[in-house]
């Protein structure tokens, strides 16, 4: 048996060597020791002024303030504020918009959860995995998920 295995190994090595000889390396590049570019808009079509305007508008959405003096550029800190207060005090949206946007985002997130559950359920049934063979932590997570879903269901009923 050892002799046919050796012949097979030699044949595979010979084929791989032939394939590697046919393909030539056109270009090789590595950036392991190179710092990043210092021009954030180097690979875009926009000019510097347009880039500054875009960056300023993006920064202001996230409560940053931009000035020409880099030393005085500041970040508005939300230290000590809860998520509710940040949400409540956000100036760009009306209360109706805030609720609508949030519900849309929750719906997207729950759709993702549903996709994961569908894939996992299908996998479980195809592989005949019984619920009794789960890890202890898996059963704990299932119980926590069940509790969370019940709380979510109650909140949704309150929102209607």
C-alpha positions in Angstrom: 0.0 0.0 0.0 2.9 2.4 0.7 4.1 2.3 -2.9 0.8 3.4 -4.5 0.5 6.2 -2.0 4.0 7.4 -2.9 3.2 7.3 -6.6 0.0 9.3 -6.0 1.9 11.9 -3.9 4.5 12.3 -6.7 1.8 12.6 -9.3 0.0 15.3 -7.4 3.2 17.2 -6.8 4.1 17.0 -10.5 0.6 18.3 -11.5 0.8 21.2 -9.0 4.4 22.1 -10.2 3.1 22.2 -13.8 0.2 24.4 -12.8 2.5 26.8 -10.9 4.9 27.0 -13.8 2.1 28.0 -16.2 0.9 30.9 -14.0 3.3 33.8 -13.7 3.1 36.3 -11.0 2.2 39.7 -12.6 2.6 41.9 -9.6 3.2 41.5 -5.9 2.4 44.1 -3.3 2.6 44.3 0.5 1.7 47.1 2.8 2.6 45.5 6.1 5.0 48.2 7.3 3.4 51.3 5.6 1.3 53.8 7.5 -2.1 54.7 6.2 -2.6 57.6 3.8 -2.8 61.0 5.3 -5.3 62.2 2.7 -8.8 60.7 3.5 -10.2 61.8 0.1 -7.2 60.7 -2.0 -9.2 58.0 -3.9 -12.3 60.0 -4.5 -13.3 62.4 -7.3 -14.2 65.2 -4.9 -12.0 68.2 -4.3 -10.8 69.3 -0.9 -13.6 71.9 -0.3 -16.3 69.5 -1.2 -14.7 66.9 1.0 -14.6 69.4 4.0 -18.3 70.2 3.6 -19.2 66.5 3.4 -17.1 65.7 6.5 -18.5 68.6 8.4 -22.1 67.6 7.7 -21.4 64.0 8.7 -19.6 65.1 11.9 -22.5 67.3 13.0 -24.9 64.4 12.8 -22.8 62.7 15.4 -22.6 65.8 17.6 -19.1 66.7 16.5 -18.2 70.3 15.8 -15.7 71.1 13.1 -13.6 74.3 12.7 -10.6 75.3 10.6 -8.4 75.3 13.7 -7.7 71.6 14.4 -6.9 72.2 18.0 -10.3 73.6 18.7 -12.3 70.8 17.0 -14.4 69.4 19.8 -16.6 66.4 20.5 -19.8 66.9 22.3 -19.7 64.4 25.1 -22.8 62.6 26.2 -21.3 61.4 29.5 -23.8 60.8 32.1 -26.7 60.8 29.7 -28.9 57.8 29.3 -29.9 56.4 25.9 -33.4 57.8 26.4 -32.1 61.3 27.0 -29.8 61.2 23.9 -32.8 59.9 21.9 -35.2 62.5 23.4 -32.9 65.5 22.9 -31.8 64.6 19.3 -32.7 67.8 17.4 -33.0 66.5 13.8 -36.3 64.5 14.1 -39.8 65.2 15.3 -41.3 62.9 17.9 -43.3 61.1 15.2 -40.3 60.6 13.1 -38.2 59.3 16.0 -40.9 56.7 16.8 -41.3 55.7 13.1 -37.6 55.4 12.4 -37.1 53.4 15.6 -40.0 51.0 14.7 -38.5 50.5 11.3 -35.1 49.7 12.8 -36.6 47.3 15.3 -38.5 45.5 12.5 -35.2 45.1 10.5 -33.4 43.7 13.6 -36.2 41.3 14.3 -36.2 40.2 10.7 -32.5 39.3 11.1 -33.3 37.4 14.3 -36.0 35.5 12.5 -33.6 34.6 9.7 -31.1 33.2 12.2 -33.9 31.2 13.9 -35.1 29.8 10.6 -31.6 28.7 9.6 -30.9 27.1 13.0 -34.3 25.4 13.1 -33.8 23.9 9.7 -30.3 22.8 10.6 -31.6 21.2 13.8 -34.3 19.2 12.0 -32.1 18.1 9.2 -29.5 16.8 11.6 -32.0 15.3 14.1 -30.6 17.3 17.0 -32.8 16.8 20.1 -33.4 19.6 22.5 -32.1 17.4 25.3 -28.6 17.4 23.8 -28.2 21.2 24.0 -25.4 22.7 26.2 -26.6 24.1 29.5 -25.8 27.6 28.3 -27.9 27.1 25.2 -30.9 26.2 27.3 -30.3 29.3 29.4 -30.1 31.5 26.3 -33.3 30.0 25.0 -35.1 30.8 28.3 -33.7 34.4 28.2 -34.8 34.8 24.6 -38.3 33.6 25.5 -38.5 36.1 28.4 -37.2 39.0 26.2 -39.7 38.1 23.4 -42.6 38.1 25.9 -41.5 41.6 27.2 -41.2 42.8 23.6 -44.7 41.5 22.9 -46.1 43.4 25.9 -44.4 46.6 24.9 -45.7 46.3 21.4 -49.2 45.9 22.7 -48.7 49.0 24.9 -47.5 51.0 21.9 -50.6 50.2 19.8 
